[in-house]
Amino acid sequence: MNAHAIITTAEPYRFQIGQTVDHIGGKMRSIIVDRYITMMGRENYHIVVSAEDAAGRPLRIVAGTAPVAA
C-alpha cells in the first residue's frame, strides 16, 4: 500500500454535481457540472451559468467559497 495515499469515504464537497447554485455576490444562477479539490485542499467548481446571467461566459470555474445554495 502506498503510504502517501489518502483514502476518505466521506463526501468532502459542499455541493453535488447537478445542483443549482447562485453566486455569493449576486445573481448568477448556475448548475455544478464538475468539481475537484486542489492539492491545498480547496474546492473548485465548474459551473454552467444560465443564459440570462452568463454575459457571454456560460462556462466558468469558481472557488468553493463563491457558490451558495439556490
C-alpha positions in Angstrom: 0.0 0.0 0.0 1.2 3.5 -0.8 1.9 5.3 2.5 1.2 8.7 0.8 -2.3 7.8 -0.4 -5.2 9.4 1.5 -8.4 7.4 1.4 -11.6 9.0 2.5 -15.1 7.7 2.4 -16.9 10.9 3.5 -18.1 13.3 0.8 -15.8 16.3 1.1 -17.7 18.7 -1.2 -20.2 21.3 -0.2 -22.2 20.9 -3.5 -23.3 18.0 -5.6 -22.9 17.7 -9.4 -26.2 18.8 -11.0 -27.1 21.0 -8.0 -28.4 24.5 -8.7 -26.4 27.3 -7.1 -26.1 31.1 -7.1 -23.1 33.3 -6.7 -22.4 34.8 -3.2 -22.1 38.3 -4.8 -25.4 38.3 -6.6 -27.4 36.9 -9.4 -25.6 34.2 -11.3 -27.8 31.2 -11.4 -25.7 28.2 -12.3 -25.5 24.4 -12.3 -22.5 22.5 -11.0 -21.1 20.3 -13.8 -17.8 19.2 -12.3 -15.7 19.7 -9.1 -12.3 19.0 -7.7 -10.2 19.6 -4.7 -6.8 21.2 -5.1 -3.6 20.0 -3.6 -4.0 22.7 -0.9 -7.4 21.2 0.0 -9.6 24.0 -1.6 -12.8 23.2 -3.6 -13.2 24.4 -7.1 -16.4 24.0 -9.2 -17.0 24.1 -12.9 -20.4 25.7 -13.5 -22.7 26.4 -16.4 -24.3 29.8 -15.9 -27.9 30.5 -17.0 -28.3 32.3 -20.3 -29.7 35.5 -18.7 -26.7 35.8 -16.3 -23.9 34.5 -18.5 -22.7 37.8 -20.0 -21.0 35.8 -22.8 -19.3 33.4 -20.5 -21.6 30.4 -19.9 -18.8 28.1 -18.6 -16.8 29.1 -15.5 -14.5 27.8 -12.8 -15.2 29.2 -9.4 -13.6 28.8 -6.0 -15.6 26.8 -3.4 -16.3 29.9 -1.4 -18.3 31.6 -4.3 -21.3 29.4 -4.8 -24.3 29.4 -2.4 -27.3 27.0 -2.5 -30.1 28.3 -4.6 
